[in-house]
């Protein structure tokens, strides 16, 4: 129970010493009610316990500290009484001789090394660290605010968990720290039920620029909308904690993850999962946790727990494991560089084992805090009597629909909805006082039970397949000639159209500041965008921005394809996956269709990628809660995902695994089931790859003619100014005229991207005309030329050495041996021809260096004449630099 912070008594104001006689007068002036309360406390004192082992003070004033010379009776009364007025009165009476009661801070109660004694004994001790935490006043429903913390080592690195210091108004709050990265997670749940008919859980993971020591670069210089990294991390946290809420707990619950500090070494997303688990476990919110989460890497063939950012850069695996007590798997999320199945399975086992240390640490905190879960008003579950009535009314009808293999998705849903309406009307007549949700949920419970029993008892699925069979698969490529690459993947009633688009390297995705600080990845030149329009399920809805589901499914398919794409590919690749029909596992269909589209576009992928979804139906002992039986389903339908217990998605090549995502509706399953699911998915993946290879077995040798073109241009430093123009005017003109963009690779090399071959041809002509004069005339160093004056300026004259040459400036300082301020002093005019000596070009800006002044002195001998044009080269290699000597 959390004590309230009380105002200091009037006689104990800071900096004010109260005389003993005034203290006696105030004590004598107490009301009769206060005297009665004080007498009642003396007759029946309460026992209070406090930390008396000289603990460390924290930063929250919640009580009073007594002077070491304070009488023991005063400390005992102040600590033991539960009456605010009586305690204040006793403090006022007992504070004599100038011993004022001062406000102080709360103290840590460590689990070990702290002696718990009664308040009387604690107050009787002497010493500078002797302190008594006083609970004076009304008790809150959350109990005493006690700071608890624990630490444990994972791979010789310490992770710390603490609670009770920050965000105490939340139902639960925890701070998780690994290295110098810290995350605070809060959990709040309403006590009144939500009108929604599902678990209204919201998880928000927010990255703060201040945590990484940066300032946002947007106009307002503050955090605005959520980034993709934040949304994907929020989904991982949600999937790790949602299965452990009680069935029917429909109370608005919010989990907020606040990034406190980022050291650039440790990734905070796994810490946020553990923080959410600790916050829920330490709160009074009903939750069947805790869970623990770790990241597993594979560096040089060795598994690494919670690898650093540097280790992750060379890791072939990025696996996040969330597990419950007794090695029960709750959630898996993985990206792999096509690693072998046995290495992948070993990493999962190691990760699950390491999570148990975190779970034990959270359980220790819960035990020290003495958490008591709240009693909810109601759990929204179907009443048994209504379920039995619905079963009698609709069992045969529902069974007939689920065993009619001629149904497809639409016809089956229509038949079940028709039975639903009829049954609900009959149930409303028999149970007029029942709530609408109870009627609907009763029918759902019956339908779910029939569907699952068909699989468990009769090994039958609603579409007639056995448990390990795939649906019919059809593939097509090169759907439209103008597209850079395209493919249509059809699996049963799931249809996905994938397209590939190439663009310049400059079109790559730029990461935000915090994601860059955490992951070190600045640009991403491969992306997959997943679209799920409402017509894919015969529905009507708003077509707005990307929602969390679309973003998560697209990220999974992107992770599945990224390991097979070459890192030195000269284009930015965008794969779009548009779901045209959906009846289960559209994300894995996107991986299959995306692989075909990439090969159709001529991307030299290392291998084809296929993915499949595996479902699970379990049967538990209703009394003991032990797992009795289960069935794994290959290539699940939408209805099997809805009525099942697991959505297991795995993608990879014929050699190994590239991506994995496991979502559960159960509070955990044994590792044995996960291993069987991997084996079953591997067999299905190979079968799918064989079907895909019949359509397109390897990437096309060449890209399509309508595709973009990339060439390199070598521009010497001496020609760079002429090539770019003032303020990059020439490049802007080139892009506006032809659509060609240039990006600088190094000091003398530029990459030129053209969307079409014809645009590249126009760009070549433009650059050739721009640098025409440099490629026609080869000037000799030290030679004397006749120059024609084209313009007279204050600083000098503009001259040409040949007709198609761009005029260059001959400065006043190079016109004559004498110092002049204007060319008119020498009688120079436009059109006049003068003799100048050529000294090459400036190596920094490429300007031609001419002089008339040197010709007025004795002539010097020409030591060498340069023969290399050193001109701009299109689509070739840089010319070798010639050496000169004098």
C-alpha positions in Angstrom: 0.0 0.0 0.0 1.5 3.3 -1.1 1.8 5.9 1.7 0.8 9.5 1.1 3.2 12.3 1.2 2.2 14.5 4.2 2.8 18.1 4.8 5.3 18.9 7.5 3.9 19.8 10.9 3.7 23.5 11.7 6.4 23.2 14.3 8.8 21.5 11.9 9.2 24.1 9.1 12.8 24.1 7.7 15.1 26.6 9.2 12.8 27.2 12.2 13.6 26.1 15.7 10.6 25.6 18.0 11.0 26.4 21.6 10.0 23.7 24.1 7.3 25.8 25.8 5.6 26.5 22.4 5.7 22.8 21.7 4.0 22.1 25.0 1.3 24.7 24.3 0.5 23.2 20.9 0.4 19.8 22.4 -2.0 21.0 25.1 -4.2 22.6 22.5 -5.1 19.3 20.7 -8.8 18.6 20.3 -10.5 15.9 22.3 -10.8 13.8 19.2 -7.1 13.7 18.7 -6.5 12.8 22.3 -9.0 9.9 22.0 -7.3 8.7 18.9 -3.9 8.9 20.5 -5.2 7.0 23.5 -6.7 4.4 21.3 -3.4 3.8 19.6 -1.6 3.4 23.0 -4.2 0.8 24.0 -3.8 -1.2 20.8 -0.5 -0.4 19.0 0.1 -1.7 15.5 3.3 -3.4 14.5 5.2 -1.7 11.7 8.3 -2.8 10.1 11.1 -0.7 8.6 14.6 -1.1 7.2 17.1 -0.5 10.0 20.3 -1.6 8.3 21.4 1.8 7.2 19.9 1.7 3.6 20.6 4.1 0.8 18.2 7.0 0.5 16.2 7.5 -2.7 14.7 10.5 -4.3 11.1 10.6 -3.1 9.9 12.2 0.2 7.1 10.1 1.6 7.6 10.2 5.3 9.6 11.7 8.2 13.1 11.2 9.5 13.7 11.5 13.2 16.7 12.9 14.8 19.0 10.1 16.3 18.3 11.7 19.7 14.5 11.5 19.3 12.9 9.4 22.1 12.2 5.8 21.1 8.5 6.2 22.0 8.1 8.9 19.5 9.6 6.8 16.7 7.5 3.8 17.6 4.3 5.8 17.7 5.0 7.6 14.4 5.8 4.4 12.6 3.1 2.2 14.1 0.0 4.4 14.1 -2.4 4.2 11.3 -4.1 7.5 12.3 -2.8 10.6 10.6 -3.9 13.1 13.2 -2.8 11.0 16.1 0.6 10.6 14.6 1.0 14.3 13.9 -0.1 15.1 17.3 2.3 12.6 18.9 5.1 14.0 16.8 4.2 17.5 17.9 4.1 16.5 21.6 7.2 14.4 21.5 9.4 16.9 19.7 11.0 18.7 22.6 14.3 20.2 23.3 14.7 21.5 19.8 14.5 18.1 18.1 12.4 19.0 15.1 10.8 16.4 12.9 12.0 16.8 9.3 10.9 15.5 6.0 13.0 12.8 4.6 13.1 10.2 1.8 12.0 6.7 1.4 14.5 3.8 1.8 15.3 0.8 -0.2 14.3 -2.6 1.1 16.7 -5.1 -0.4 15.9 -8.7 -0.4 19.0 -9.7 1.6 21.2 -8.0 4.1 18.4 -5.9 5.5 17.2 -6.6 9.1 13.4 -6.3 9.5 12.6 -5.2 13.0 9.7 -3.6 14.8 9.3 0.2 14.7 10.1 0.4 18.4 13.4 -1.4 18.0 14.3 0.5 15.0 13.7 3.8 16.7 15.7 2.9 19.7 18.9 2.4 17.7 21.5 5.1 17.6 23.7 6.3 14.8 23.8 8.8 11.9 22.1 6.3 9.5 19.3 5.3 11.9 16.0 6.1 10.1 12.4 5.2 10.3 10.1 5.3 7.3 6.8 6.6 8.6 3.5 5.7 7.0 1.2 8.4 8.3 -2.1 8.8 6.6 -4.5 7.1 4.2 -3.5 3.9 2.4 -3.8 3.7 -1.4 -5.0 0.6 -3.1 -1.6 0.0 -4.6 0.1 -0.5 -1.3 3.4 0.7 0.0 5.7 2.1 -2.7 8.8 0.0 -2.2 11.8 0.1 -4.5 12.8 -3.4 -5.6 15.6 -4.4 -7.9 17.5 -7.4 -9.1 20.3 -8.2 -11.5 21.5 -11.3 -13.3 24.2 -12.2 -15.8 23.5 -13.4 -19.4 26.7 -14.3 -21.2 28.8 -12.4 -18.6 26.8 -9.2 -19.1 24.6 -7.9 -16.4 20.9 -7.0 -16.9 19.2 -5.0 -14.2 15.5 -4.8 -13.3 14.1 -2.3 -10.9 10.7 -1.0 -10.0 9.1 1.5 -7.5 11.2 4.6 -8.2 9.7 6.0 -11.4 6.1 6.4 -12.6 4.5 5.2 -9.4 1.0 6.3 -10.4 0.9 3.6 -13.1 -0.4 0.2 -12.2 3.0 -1.2 -12.9 6.3 0.3 -13.9 9.8 -1.2 -14.4 13.1 -0.1 -15.7 15.4 -2.5 -17.5 19.1 -1.7 -18.1 21.7 -3.5 -20.1 25.0 -1.7 -20.3 24.1 2.0 -20.6 20.9 1.3 -22.4 17.8 1.7 -20.2 14.1 1.4 -21.0 11.2 2.3 -18.7 7.9 0.4 -19.3 4.6 1.2 -17.7 1.4 -0.8 -17.6 -2.1 0.7 -16.9 -5.4 -1.2 -17.1 -8.9 0.2 -16.5 -11.1 -1.3 -13.9 -14.3 -1.0 -16.0 -14.8 -3.3 -18.9 -14.5 -2.1 -22.5 -17.4 -2.2 -24.9 -15.2 -4.0 -27.5 -15.5 -7.7 -27.8 -11.8 -8.5 -27.7 -8.7 -7.9 -25.6 -8.2 -4.1 -26.1 -4.4 -4.1 -25.6 -2.3 -1.2 -26.9 1.5 -1.4 -26.9 3.4 1.8 -27.9 7.2 1.7 -28.1 8.6 5.2 -28.6 12.2 6.1 -29.4 13.4 9.4 -27.9 16.1 11.5 -29.6 17.3 12.7 -26.3 18.0 9.1 -25.2 20.7 8.9 -28.0 22.0 12.4 -27.4 20.4 13.8 -30.6 17.9 16.5 -31.6 15.2 15.6 -34.1 15.8 17.1 -37.5 12.2 17.9 -38.5 10.9 21.4 -38.5 9.5 21.3 -35.0 12.6 19.6 -33.6 10.6 17.1 -31.6 9.3 13.5 -32.0 6.3 13.4 -34.3 4.8 10.3 -35.9 5.8 6.8 -35.2 8.5 5.2 -37.3 8.5 1.7 -38.8 11.0 0.6 -36.2 8.8 1.7 -33.4 5.7 0.0 -34.9 7.5 -3.3 -35.5 9.0 -3.3 -32.0 5.5 -2.6 -30.6 4.2 -5.6 -32.4 6.9 -7.9 -31.0 6.1 -6.8 -27.5 2.4 -7.2 -28.1 2.8 -10.7 -29.4 5.0 -11.6 -26.4 2.5 -10.6 -23.6 -1.0 -10.8 -25.2 -1.3 -14.7 -24.9 -0.9 -14.5 -21.1 -3.9 -12.4 -20.3 -6.9 -14.3 -18.9 -9.5 -15.4 -21.4 -12.3 -12.8 -21.5 -10.3 -10.0 -20.0 -11.8 -7.2 -22.0 -10.4 -4.2 -20.1 -8.5 -1.4 -21.8 -4.8 -2.0 -21.2 -1.9 0.2 -22.4 1.8 -0.6 -22.3 4.1 2.3 -22.9 7.8 1.8 -23.5 9.9 4.9 -23.0 13.5 4.9 -24.1 15.6 6.5 -21.3 19.1 6.1 -22.6 20.8 4.4 -25.6 24.5 3.6 -25.6 24.7 2.5 -29.3 25.9 -0.9 -28.2 22.8 -2.7 -26.9 19.5 -2.9 -28.7 16.6 -1.7 -26.5 13.8 -3.7 -28.1 14.5 -6.9 -26.1 14.8 -4.8 -22.9 11.4 -3.4 -23.7 9.9 -6.9 -23.8 11.4 -7.8 -20.4 10.3 -4.4 -19.0 6.7 -5.0 -20.2 6.8 -8.4 -18.5 8.1 -7.0 -15.3 5.6 -4.1 -15.2 2.7 -6.4 -15.7 4.0 -8.9 -13.2 4.6 -6.3 -10.5 1.2 -4.7 -11.1 -2.2 -5.8 -9.9 -3.4 -6.4 -13.5 -4.5 -10.0 -14.0 -1.8 -11.6 -16.1 -0.4 -15.1 -16.1 3.3 -14.1 -16.6 6.1 -13.4 -16.4 7.9 -14.0 -19.7 11.5 -13.4 -20.5 13.1 -12.4 -23.8 16.6 -12.6 -25.2 18.2 -12.0 -28.6 20.3 -14.8 -30.0 23.0 -14.2 -32.6 25.3 -16.6 -34.5 28.8 -15.2 -34.8 31.5 -17.5 -36.3 29.3 -20.5 -35.6 28.9 -19.7 -31.9 25.6 -18.6 -30.4 25.7 -15.2 -28.6 23.1 -14.0 -26.1 22.1 -10.4 -26.5 24.9 -9.6 -28.9 26.2 -6.0 -29.2 25.7 -3.9 -32.3 29.2 -4.8 -33.5 28.5 -8.5 -33.1 25.2 -8.2 -34.9 26.9 -6.7 -37.9 28.7 -10.0 -38.4 26.0 -12.3 -37.1 24.3 -14.8 -39.4 21.2 -14.9 -37.2 19.0 -12.3 -35.5 16.6 -14.3 -33.3 14.3 -12.9 -30.6 12.9 -15.5 -28.2 10.2 -14.9 -25.6 9.4 -17.7 -23.3 7.3 -18.4 -20.2 8.3 -20.5 -17.1 9.1 -24.2 -17.6 10.7 -23.5 -21.0 7.4 -22.7 -22.7 7.8 -20.8 -26.0 5.5 -17.8 -26.3 6.9 -15.8 -29.3 9.7 -16.2 -31.9 11.0 -13.6 -34.5 14.0 -14.4 -36.6 16.0 -13.2 -39.6 18.8 -15.5 -40.8 21.4 -15.5 -43.5 20.2 -18.8 -44.9 21.5 -20.8 -41.9 21.1 -24.6 -41.6 18.1 -26.0 -39.9 20.1 -27.7 -37.1 21.9 -24.5 -36.2 18.6 -22.7 -36.1 17.0 -25.2 -33.8 20.0 -25.1 -31.5 19.8 -21.3 -31.3 16.1 -21.5 -30.2 16.9 -24.0 -27.5 19.7 -21.9 -26.1 17.5 -18.8 -26.2 14.7 -20.4 -24.3 17.1 -21.7 -21.7 18.5 -18.2 -21.1 15.1 -16.6 -20.7 14.5 -18.6 -17.5 17.1 -16.5 -15.7 15.1 -13.4 -16.5 11.9 -15.1 -15.5 13.3 -16.1 -12.1 14.5 -12.5 -11.5 11.0 -11.1 -12.2 9.5 -13.7 -10.0 11.9 -12.7 -7.2 10.8 -9.1 -7.5 7.1 -10.1 -7.4 7.8 -12.1 -4.2 9.6 -9.3 -2.5 6.9 -6.8 -3.5 4.1 -9.1 -2.4 1.9 -8.4 -5.4 -1.8 -9.2 -5.1 -3.8 -9.2 -8.3 -7.0 -7.3 -8.5 -10.4 -9.0 -8.7 -12.1 -8.0 -12.0 -15.7 -7.3 -12.3 -16.3 -9.9 -15.0 -14.6 -12.1 -17.5 -16.4 -12.2 -20.7 -16.8 -15.9 -21.3 -19.7 -17.8 -22.6 -22.0 -19.3 -19.9 -22.0 -23.1 -19.9 -25.7 -23.4 -20.0 -26.0 -21.2 -23.1 -23.2 -23.0 -24.8 -24.9 -26.4 -24.2 -28.1 -25.1 -25.6 -26.4 -23.7 -28.7 -24.6 -27.0 -29.1 -28.0 -28.9 -29.2 -29.5 -26.4 -31.6 -26.6 -26.1 -34.1 -24.2 -29.0 -33.8 -25.4 -31.1 -36.7 -25.7 -28.1 -39.0 -22.3 -26.8 -38.3 -20.8 -30.2 -38.6 -22.4 -30.6 -42.0 -20.8 -27.4 -43.2 -17.3 -28.2 -42.0 -17.4 -31.7 -43.5 -18.7 -30.4 -46.9 -15.4 -30.2 -48.8 -17.1 -28.5 -51.8 -17.3 -25.2 -49.9 -14.8 -22.4 -50.5 -14.1 -19.5 -48.2 -17.1 -17.3 -49.2 -19.7 -20.1 -49.4 -18.5 -21.6 -46.1 -18.7 -18.3 -44.3 -22.1 -17.6 -45.7 -23.4 -21.0 -44.6 -22.0 -20.5 -41.0 -23.4 -17.0 -40.8 -26.9 -18.3 -41.8 -26.7 -20.9 -39.0 -25.5 -18.3 -36.6 -28.4 -16.0 -37.2 -30.9 -18.8 -36.7 -29.3 -20.1 -33.6 -28.9 -16.7 -32.0 -32.6 -15.9 -32.5 -33.5 -19.2 -30.7 -31.0 -18.5 -27.9 -32.5 -15.0 -27.4 -35.9 -16.5 -26.9 -34.7 -19.1 -24.4 -32.4 -16.7 -22.5 -34.0 -13.2 -22.8 -31.8 -11.8 -20.0 -28.5 -12.9 -21.6 -26.2 -10.2 -23.0 -25.6 -10.0 -26.7 -22.0 -11.0 -26.3 -22.9 -14.1 -24.4 -25.2 -15.2 -27.2 -22.6 -14.6 -29.9 -19.7 -16.1 -27.9 -21.7 -19.2 -27.1 -22.2 -19.9 -30.8 -18.5 -19.2 -31.5 -17.5 -21.6 -28.8 -19.6 -24.4 -30.3 -18.3 -23.7 -33.8 -14.7 -23.7 -32.6 -15.2 -26.9 -30.6 -16.6 -28.7 -33.7 -13.9 -27.5 -36.0 -11.1 -28.4 -33.6 -12.5 -31.9 -32.8 -12.6 -32.7 -36.6 -8.9 -32.2 -36.7 -8.0 -33.8 -33.4 -10.3 -36.8 -33.6 -10.9 -37.4 -37.3 -7.7 -35.9 -38.8 -10.0 -34.0 -41.3 -9.7 -30.4 -42.4 -12.6 -28.4 -43.7 -11.3 -28.4 -47.3 -10.6 -32.1 -47.5 -6.8 -32.1 -47.2 -4.8 -34.2 -44.8 -2.8 -32.5 -42.1 0.4 -32.1 -44.2 -0.9 -31.4 -47.7 -0.5 -28.1 -49.6 -3.1 -26.3 -51.5 -2.9 -26.1 -55.3 -0.2 -23.7 -56.4 0.1 -21.8 -59.7 2.8 -19.4 -60.7 3.2 -16.9 -63.5 5.9 -14.4 -64.3 6.4 -11.5 -66.7 2.8 -10.4 -66.3 3.3 -6.9 -68.0 6.2 -6.1 -70.3 6.7 -2.5 -69.1 7.3 -3.6 -65.5 10.9 -4.3 -64.5 9.8 -7.6 -63.0 6.4 -9.2 -62.1 4.9 -12.4 -60.8 1.6 -13.8 -59.8 1.5 -16.4 -57.0 -1.7 -18.4 -56.4 -2.0 -20.9 -53.5 -5.5 -22.1 -53.0 -7.7 -18.9 -52.6 -4.7 -16.8 -51.7 -3.5 -14.7 -54.6 -0.7 -12.2 -54.6 0.7 -10.0 -57.4 4.3 -8.9 -56.9 6.2 -6.3 -58.9 9.8 -5.2 -58.9 11.0 -1.6 -59.6 14.5 -0.4 -59.9 15.7 3.1 -59.1 18.9 4.9 -58.3 20.9 4.4 -55.2 19.8 7.8 -54.0 16.2 6.4 -53.7 17.2 4.1 -50.8 15.4 4.4 -47.5 17.1 6.8 -45.1 16.8 5.6 -41.4 15.9 8.0 -38.7 18.5 9.2 -36.2 17.6 6.9 -33.3 17.4 3.8 -35.5 20.8 4.7 -37.0 22.2 5.2 -33.5 20.8 1.8 -32.3 21.3 -0.4 -35.4 24.0 1.5 -37.3 22.2 1.1 -40.6 21.8 4.4 -42.4 20.4 3.4 -45.9 18.4 0.5 -47.1 18.4 -0.3 -50.8 15.9 -3.1 -50.7 12.4 -2.8 -49.5 9.1 -4.8 -49.7 5.8 -3.1 -49.4 2.7 -5.2 -48.6 -0.8 -4.0 -49.4 -4.0 -5.6 -48.2 -7.0 -3.9 -49.9 -10.5 -4.7 -48.5 -11.7 -6.4 -51.7 -9.2 -9.2 -50.9 -11.7 -10.6 -48.4 -14.9 -9.4 -50.1 -15.3 -6.4 -47.8 -15.6 -2.6 -48.0 -13.3 -0.3 -46.1 -11.3 2.8 -46.3 -8.1 2.7 -48.3 -5.8 4.9 -46.1 -2.1 4.7 -45.0 -0.3 1.6 -44.0 -1.6 0.0 -40.8 0.4 -2.0 -38.3 -0.7 -5.3 -39.8 0.4 -4.4 -43.3 3.7 -3.1 -42.0 4.4 -6.3 -40.0 3.5 -8.6 -42.9 5.6 -6.7 -45.3 8.6 -6.6 -42.9 8.4 -10.4 -42.6 8.4 -11.0 -46.3 11.2 -8.5 -46.7 13.3 -10.3 -44.1 12.7 -13.5 -46.0 14.1 -12.2 -49.3 16.8 -9.8 -48.2 19.5 -12.5 -47.4 19.5 -13.7 -51.1 19.9 -10.3 -52.7 23.5 -9.3 -53.6 24.8 -6.4 -51.6 26.6 -4.7 -54.5 23.5 -4.5 -56.7 23.7 -1.1 -58.5 20.0 -0.2 -58.0 17.6 0.4 -55.2 15.0 -2.4 -55.3 11.4 -2.0 -54.4 9.1 -5.0 -54.3 5.4 -4.4 -54.0 3.1 -7.2 -52.9 -0.6 -6.6 -53.5 -2.9 -9.2 -52.0 -5.7 -9.8 -54.5 -7.4 -12.7 -52.7 -6.8 -13.8 -49.1 -7.5 -17.1 -47.4 -4.6 -17.5 -45.2 -0.8 -17.0 -45.2 -0.7 -14.0 -47.5 2.7 -12.9 -46.1 4.3 -16.2 -47.1 2.7 -16.0 -50.5 4.3 -12.5 -50.8 7.7 -14.1 -50.1 7.1 -16.7 -52.8 5.8 -14.2 -55.4 8.5 -11.7 -54.5 11.2 -14.3 -55.2 9.8 -15.1 -58.6 9.4 -11.3 -59.4 13.1 -10.7 -58.5 14.3 -13.5 -60.8 12.0 -12.2 -63.6 13.6 -8.8 -63.2 17.1 -10.3 -63.6 18.3 -9.7 -60.0 21.1 -12.3 -59.4 19.6 -13.8 -56.3 21.6 -16.5 -54.7 18.6 -18.9 -54.5 14.9 -19.0 -54.7 12.9 -18.4 -51.5 9.6 -20.0 -50.5 7.5 -19.7 -47.3 4.7 -21.6 -45.6 2.5 -21.2 -42.6 1.9 -24.0 -40.1 -1.0 -24.1 -37.6 -1.6 -25.9 -34.3 -4.7 -27.3 -32.6 -4.2 -28.5 -29.1 -6.2 -30.3 -26.4 -5.6 -29.6 -22.7 -6.8 -31.4 -19.6 -9.6 -29.3 -18.2 -8.6 -30.2 -14.6 -4.9 -30.3 -14.5 -4.2 -28.0 -17.5 -1.7 -30.4 -19.0 -1.3 -30.8 -22.8 -3.0 -34.0 -23.8 -2.9 -34.0 -27.6 -2.1 -31.7 -30.5 -2.0 -31.6 -34.3 0.2 -29.5 -36.7 -1.4 -28.3 -39.9 0.6 -27.4 -43.0 -0.4 -24.4 -45.2 -3.3 -23.2 -43.0 -6.5 -21.5 -44.2 -7.8 -18.3 -42.7 -10.4 -20.2 -40.7 -7.8 -22.6 -39.4 -5.8 -19.6 -38.2 -8.9 -18.1 -36.6 -9.8 -21.3 -34.7 -6.3 -22.6 -34.2 -3.7 -21.9 -31.5 -0.6 -20.9 -33.5 0.5 -19.1 -36.6 3.9 -20.4 -37.5 5.5 -18.8 -40.6 8.8 -19.9 -41.9 10.6 -19.0 -45.1 13.9 -20.0 -46.6 15.8 -21.6 -49.5 16.4 -25.2 -50.3 19.5 -25.0 -48.1 18.3 -23.2 -44.9 16.2 -20.7 -43.1 15.9 -16.9 -43.9 12.9 -15.8 -41.7 10.6 -17.0 -39.0 7.7 -15.6 -37.1 5.6 -17.5 -34.5 2.5 -16.1 -32.9 0.6 -18.0 -30.2 -2.8 -17.7 -28.6 -1.7 -20.0 -25.8 0.4 -18.9 -22.8 3.2 -21.1 -24.1 3.9 -24.4 -25.8 6.8 -26.9 -25.4 9.9 -26.6 -27.5 9.1 -30.1 -28.9 6.2 -28.7 -30.8 8.3 -25.9 -32.3 10.9 -28.4 -33.5 8.2 -30.5 -35.1 6.7 -27.4 -36.8 10.2 -26.5 -38.2 10.6 -30.0 -39.6 7.1 -30.0 -41.1 7.6 -26.5 -42.6 10.9 -27.5 -44.1 9.3 -30.4 -46.0 6.5 -28.1 -47.3 9.0 -25.4 -48.3 11.0 -27.8 -50.5 7.8 -28.9 -52.2 6.8 -25.3 -52.9 10.3 -24.6 -54.4 9.9 -27.5 -56.8 6.7 -26.0 -58.1 8.2 -22.5 -58.4 11.2 -23.9 -60.3 8.9 -25.3 -62.9 7.9 -21.7 -63.8 11.3 -20.0 -63.4 14.3 -21.9 -62.0 17.0 -19.2 -62.0 17.3 -15.4 -62.5 17.2 -14.1 -66.1 20.7 -13.4 -67.4 19.8 -9.8 -68.5 17.4 -7.1 -67.2 14.5 -6.1 -69.4 15.1 -3.5 -72.1 12.6 -1.2 -70.5 14.6 -1.2 -67.3 16.9 1.5 -66.0 20.5 1.9 -67.0 23.5 2.8 -64.8 26.9 4.1 -66.1 29.9 5.6 -64.5 31.5 8.9 -65.6 35.1 9.8 -64.8 35.6 13.6 -64.3 39.1 14.8 -63.5 39.3 17.4 -60.8 40.5 20.0 -63.3 37.2 19.5 -65.2 34.8 19.2 -62.3 33.8 22.9 -62.2 33.0 23.0 -65.9 31.1 19.6 -65.6 29.0 20.7 -62.6 28.5 24.3 -63.5 27.8 27.1 -61.1 25.7 25.8 -58.2 25.4 22.4 -60.0 23.4 24.1 -62.7 24.4 21.6 -65.3 23.3 18.6 -63.2 20.0 20.2 -62.5 19.5 21.0 -66.2 20.4 17.4 -67.1 17.9 16.0 -64.7 15.1 18.3 -65.8 15.7 17.7 -69.5 16.4 13.9 -69.5 15.3 12.6 -66.1 18.8 11.3 -65.5 20.3 11.7 -62.0 23.9 11.7 -61.0 25.5 10.7 -57.6 29.1 11.1 -56.7 31.0 7.9 -55.8 34.4 9.4 -55.1 36.4 12.5 -56.0 36.5 11.8 -59.8 33.8 9.2 -60.4 30.1 9.8 -60.8 27.2 7.3 -61.2 24.7 8.2 -63.8 21.2 6.6 -63.5 18.8 6.8 -66.4 15.2 5.4 -66.1 15.4 4.1 -69.7 18.1 3.5 -72.3 16.8 6.4 -74.5 17.2 8.8 -71.5 20.8 7.6 -71.1 21.4 8.4 -74.8 20.1 11.9 -74.4 22.3 12.4 -71.3 25.4 11.3 -73.3 24.6 13.9 -75.9 24.1 16.6 -73.3 27.4 15.9 -71.6 29.2 15.6 -74.9 28.0 19.0 -76.0 28.8 20.4 -72.6 32.4 19.3 -72.7 32.9 19.6 -76.5 35.7 22.2 -76.4 37.8 20.1 -74.0 37.7 17.1 -76.2 38.6 18.9 -79.5 41.7 20.9 -78.6 44.8 19.8 -76.7 46.7 22.7 -75.3 50.4 22.5 -74.6 51.8 23.5 -71.3 54.1 26.6 -71.7 53.1 27.3 -75.3 52.2 30.7 -76.5 48.7 31.3 -78.0 46.8 34.1 -79.6 43.8 35.0 -77.5 40.8 37.1 -78.6 39.3 39.5 -76.1 35.5 38.9 -75.8 34.7 41.1 -72.7 36.4 43.7 -70.6 35.7 43.7 -66.8 37.0 45.6 -63.9 39.1 42.6 -62.7 40.5 41.8 -66.1 39.5 40.6 -69.6 37.7 37.6 -70.8 39.5 35.8 -73.7 39.2 32.9 -76.0 41.9 30.8 -77.4 39.7 29.1 -80.1 36.2 29.8 -81.4 34.1 27.2 -79.5 35.9 27.7 -76.2 34.2 29.1 -73.1 35.8 32.5 -72.3 38.2 32.5 -69.4 39.3 35.4 -67.2 42.8 36.9 -67.7 43.3 38.8 -64.5 44.7 42.4 -64.2 47.7 41.0 -62.4 48.6 38.9 -65.4 48.1 41.6 -68.0 51.2 43.7 -67.5 54.4 44.0 -65.4 53.0 47.2 -64.1 50.2 47.2 -61.6 46.9 48.3 -63.2 43.4 48.7 -61.8 41.5 48.5 -65.1 42.3 46.9 -68.5 41.5 50.2 -70.2 44.8 51.6 -68.8 46.5 49.4 -71.4 44.2 50.5 -74.2 42.7 47.0 -74.6 39.4 46.6 -76.5 36.9 43.9 -77.3 38.0 41.9 -80.4 41.6 42.8 -79.9 44.1 39.9 -80.2 46.8 39.5 -77.6 49.6 36.9 -77.0 49.2 34.8 -73.8 51.2 31.9 -72.4 49.4 28.7 -71.2 50.3 27.3 -67.8 47.8 24.5 -67.6 44.7 24.3 -65.4 44.2 24.9 -61.7 44.1 21.4 -60.0 41.4 22.4 -57.6 38.8 24.2 -59.7 40.0 23.4 -63.3 40.3 27.0 -64.3 42.7 27.7 -67.2 45.8 29.6 -66.1 47.0 32.2 -68.7 49.5 35.1 -68.5 50.4 38.0 -70.7 52.8 39.5 -68.2 55.4 36.7 -68.5 55.8 37.4 -72.2 57.2 40.9 -71.4 60.2 39.2 -69.7 62.9 37.0 -71.4 61.3 33.9 -72.9 61.7 30.6 -71.0 62.2 27.2 -72.6 59.3 24.8 -72.8 60.3 21.8 -70.8 57.5 19.5 -71.7 54.2 19.4 -73.7 51.3 17.4 -72.2 49.7 15.1 -74.7 47.0 13.6 -72.5 43.7 15.3 -73.0 42.7 14.4 -69.4 39.1 14.8 -70.5 35.8 13.5 -69.3 35.2 9.8 -70.0 31.7 8.4 -70.4 31.0 4.9 -69.4 34.7 4.0 -69.1 37.6 3.8 -66.8 39.7 6.7 -65.7 42.7 7.4 -67.9 46.1 6.9 -66.5 47.8 10.0 -65.2 50.9 11.0 -67.1 53.9 12.1 -65.1 55.7 15.3 -65.9 59.2 16.5 -65.0 61.0 19.8 -65.4 
